[in-house]
Amino acid sequence: MAEPTQPVSDRLRPPEGLWRRRVASFGHAVRGVWAALRSEVHLQFHAVATVIVIGLGAYYHLARLEWALVALAVAGVWTAELVNTAIEALTDLASPAYHPLAGKAKDVAAGAVLLAALGALVVGVLVFGPRMLPDSW
């Protein structure tokens, strides 16, 4: 005798608790960003810069592509800074005493933030420069 099959809608339904876990994971992520923002001076600087850039973008009525470039630049800097913060915390946990490899890991992570920030600066100059200094372009 054949076993009864579940209706299609039941087979496509995610397992119980999946949505709760997904929502909780977003909560953990927001908590991590907030914790880094409270403790990292450089991230606070990036937050202020982000607010200024959004304000300038609204003031100068950026085109959609310009907004996309600015958003990618801002997201890149925030991402690099958060990864840097995570690497620093894990390095401090794994190697409380000074170790050359721990120092190298921290330096490389900080270098990634520097490169992301320089890239964002270039985007900012290219997007906002002609509007702020029209005679120079």
C-alpha positions as CSV (number, residue, x, y, z in Angstrom):
1,M,0.0,0.0,0.0
2,A,1.3,3.5,-0.9
3,E,2.0,5.9,1.8
4,P,-0.1,9.1,1.8
5,T,1.8,12.0,0.4
6,Q,1.8,15.4,2.0
7,P,0.1,18.3,0.2
8,V,2.5,20.3,-1.9
9,S,2.1,23.4,0.3
10,D,3.2,21.4,3.4
11,R,6.3,20.1,1.5
12,L,7.3,23.6,0.6
13,R,6.8,25.0,4.0
14,P,10.1,25.6,5.9
15,P,10.7,23.6,9.1
16,E,9.1,25.0,12.2
17,G,11.3,27.7,13.8
18,L,13.2,28.5,10.6
19,W,11.7,32.0,10.3
20,R,12.3,32.6,14.0
21,R,16.0,31.7,13.6
22,R,16.3,33.9,10.5
23,V,14.8,36.9,12.3
24,A,17.0,36.2,15.3
25,S,20.1,36.2,13.1
26,F,19.2,39.7,11.9
27,G,18.9,40.7,15.5
28,H,22.4,39.3,16.3
29,A,23.8,41.2,13.3
30,V,22.2,44.5,14.3
31,R,23.5,43.9,17.9
32,G,27.0,43.4,16.5
33,V,27.0,46.6,14.4
34,W,25.6,48.5,17.4
35,A,28.3,47.0,19.8
36,A,31.1,48.0,17.3
37,L,29.6,51.4,16.8
38,R,29.6,52.1,20.6
39,S,33.2,50.9,21.1
40,E,35.1,51.8,17.9
41,V,36.0,55.5,17.5
42,H,36.9,54.9,13.8
43,L,33.4,53.4,13.2
44,Q,31.9,56.5,14.9
45,F,33.8,58.7,12.5
46,H,32.5,56.6,9.6
47,A,29.0,57.0,10.9
48,V,29.3,60.8,11.0
49,A,30.9,60.8,7.5
50,T,28.0,58.6,6.3
51,V,25.4,61.1,7.6
52,I,27.3,64.0,5.9
53,V,27.5,62.1,2.6
54,I,23.8,61.3,2.6
55,G,23.1,64.9,3.4
56,L,25.3,66.1,0.5
57,G,23.7,63.6,-1.8
58,A,20.2,64.9,-1.0
59,Y,21.4,68.5,-1.3
60,Y,23.0,67.9,-4.7
61,H,20.2,65.6,-6.0
62,L,22.5,62.8,-7.0
63,A,21.4,60.6,-9.9
64,R,20.5,57.0,-9.3
65,L,23.9,55.7,-10.5
66,E,25.7,58.2,-8.3
67,W,23.7,57.1,-5.3
68,A,24.6,53.5,-6.1
69,L,28.3,54.3,-6.3
70,V,28.2,56.3,-3.0
71,A,26.2,53.5,-1.3
72,L,28.7,50.9,-2.4
73,A,31.6,53.0,-1.2
74,V,29.9,53.6,2.2
75,A,29.0,49.9,2.5
76,G,32.5,48.9,1.6
77,V,34.1,51.1,4.3
78,W,31.6,49.9,7.0
79,T,32.1,46.3,6.0
80,A,35.9,46.6,6.2
81,E,35.7,48.4,9.5
82,L,33.4,45.7,11.0
83,V,35.6,42.9,9.7
84,N,38.6,44.7,11.1
85,T,36.9,45.0,14.5
86,A,36.1,41.3,14.5
87,I,39.6,40.3,13.6
88,E,41.1,42.5,16.3
89,A,38.7,41.0,18.9
90,L,39.5,37.5,17.9
91,T,43.2,38.2,17.7
92,D,43.2,39.6,21.2
93,L,41.3,36.6,22.5
94,A,43.6,34.1,20.8
95,S,46.8,35.9,21.6
96,P,46.6,38.1,24.7
97,A,50.4,38.5,24.7
98,Y,52.1,40.1,21.8
99,H,52.9,37.8,18.9
100,P,54.2,39.0,15.5
101,L,51.5,37.0,13.6
102,A,48.8,38.6,15.7
103,G,50.3,42.0,14.9
104,K,50.4,41.2,11.2
105,A,46.7,40.1,11.3
106,K,45.7,43.4,12.9
107,D,47.8,45.4,10.5
108,V,46.5,43.6,7.4
109,A,42.9,44.1,8.6
110,A,43.6,47.8,9.2
111,G,45.1,48.0,5.7
112,A,41.8,46.7,4.3
113,V,40.0,49.5,6.0
114,L,42.5,52.0,4.7
115,L,42.0,50.8,1.1
116,A,38.2,50.9,1.4
117,A,38.3,54.4,2.8
118,L,40.7,55.6,0.0
119,G,38.4,54.0,-2.6
120,A,35.4,55.8,-1.0
121,L,37.3,59.0,-1.0
122,V,37.9,58.7,-4.8
123,V,34.2,58.0,-5.3
124,G,33.4,61.0,-3.2
125,V,35.7,63.3,-5.1
126,L,34.4,62.1,-8.5
127,V,30.7,62.4,-7.5
128,F,30.8,65.5,-5.4
129,G,33.8,67.3,-6.8
130,P,32.2,68.7,-9.9
131,R,29.2,70.0,-7.8
132,M,31.3,71.6,-5.1
133,L,34.0,73.1,-7.3
134,P,32.4,73.4,-10.7
135,D,35.1,75.7,-12.1
136,S,37.9,73.3,-11.3
137,W,36.5,70.5,-13.4
